Amino acid sequence: MLKQFDIVRIVSTKNIKFLSGPPGRAAIPDGDWSVVGIVGYDVIIAKDETIVRAPLPAIKLIASYNPQDYINRKLKEHKDGKER
């Protein structure tokens, strides 16, 4: 199950809709994209200054990221005196 902040890669550009990006520059599908939202069976993903809407079959999960885990780890480090 995908969630916000997960890292994905585009495996197929079929049915991908360009939503936003720098004028005059084509979107490059290569590389890692970040999930910024989910709309029905489509995923809104972003990379650099480009935002696209992709169907679920067009992307592959690379890594899951849970910001709460990061926050909890930093709070524990602070509590233990490891960070100032």
Buried (B, 14 or more C-beta within 10 A) or exposed (E): EBEBBBBBBBEEEEEBEEEEBEEEEEBEBEEEBBBEEBEEEBBBBBBEEBBBBBBEEBBEEEEEEEEEEEEEEEEEEEEEEEEE
